[in-house]
Amino acid sequence: MPYCTSCGSEAAEGAKFCARCGASLGGAVAAPAFGFAPAEPVEYSIQGDNLQVVRIRLKPGQEVYAEAGKMIYKTSAVQWESRMSGQSMGEKIWGALKRKLMGESLFWTYFRASAPGEVGFAGAYPGRIQAFDLKAGQSILAQRDSFVCAQSSTRVDIAFVKKIGAGLFGGEGFILEKITGPGIAFIHAGGDFIEFDLGAGEVLQVDTGCIVAFDESVEYDVQFAGGIKTAIFGGEGLFLATLRGPGRVILQSMTLEKLRRELSPGQAGGDERSPLESLGGFFRSED
């Protein structure tokens, strides 16, 4: 059975493109007896403060893919191509539909170096970039529309919130992004980041919408914020997102919703929510 030299997944006999990462299978080789060697990690650096840029240095043959519109620059040695992942037309259409539900573009843009080169990516609003070096089969869950770029060996898929309450009132909606290794992936979110490493059974209560990413082992739900008076007039909403360990959790200090609210003309009251807005986004779902 041949395998893809970009992501290491098995390829169908006679296939021209990898069904997982979309890479050309012109150089596909037979799978070794004891598995495949993982793709060599890319070199990168994250620069900036409030509008960070990730600079990725590619060696010949290395490839990354990104959300459309996130590229800032590239050197001439880096070729780019927009394409849908998937082997059949049905797989391509289904993949594009899932990306649209995740708030991403219909096409990924792939960047491959024919000689040593560099490409830079950034988010669309003030915030930070977080890198995840994922092992084979390791996954993280991230807020929708947060994906920036990743090695072609990683996989970005849709993940549905299993509990109705978390989907309605958790601030993230019913749809999350699931990023699976092996490889390095980058996401973007607003403001500064706060990290927690939760122990088994340890609980963290978070303002809805402030969750950036968490390990697959972390349980995600919502809980009532407390008394009716505090929930309605306290400015924090009726519900709090609840995360139960074990696992890593990353929060953001500024949500896109807060930024929009502060930039709205005639808006007063800072971060405080009106009693109707305190329903945690139930009446104004963006999903």
ABEGO torsion letter per residue (X at the ends): XBBBAAAGBBBBBGBABBAAAGBBAAABBBBBAAEBBBBBBBBBBBBEBABBBBBBBBBBGBBBBBBBGABABBBAABBBBBBBBEABAAAAAAAAAAAAAAGBBABBBBBBBABBBBBBBBBABBEBBBBBBBBBGBBBBBBBGABABBBAABBBBBBBBABAAAAAAAGAEABBBBBBOBEBBBBBBBEBBBBBBBBBGBBBBBBBGABABBBAABBBBBBBAEBAAAAAAAGAEABBBBBBOBEBBBBBABBAAAAAAAABBGBBGEABBBAAAAAGGAAABAX
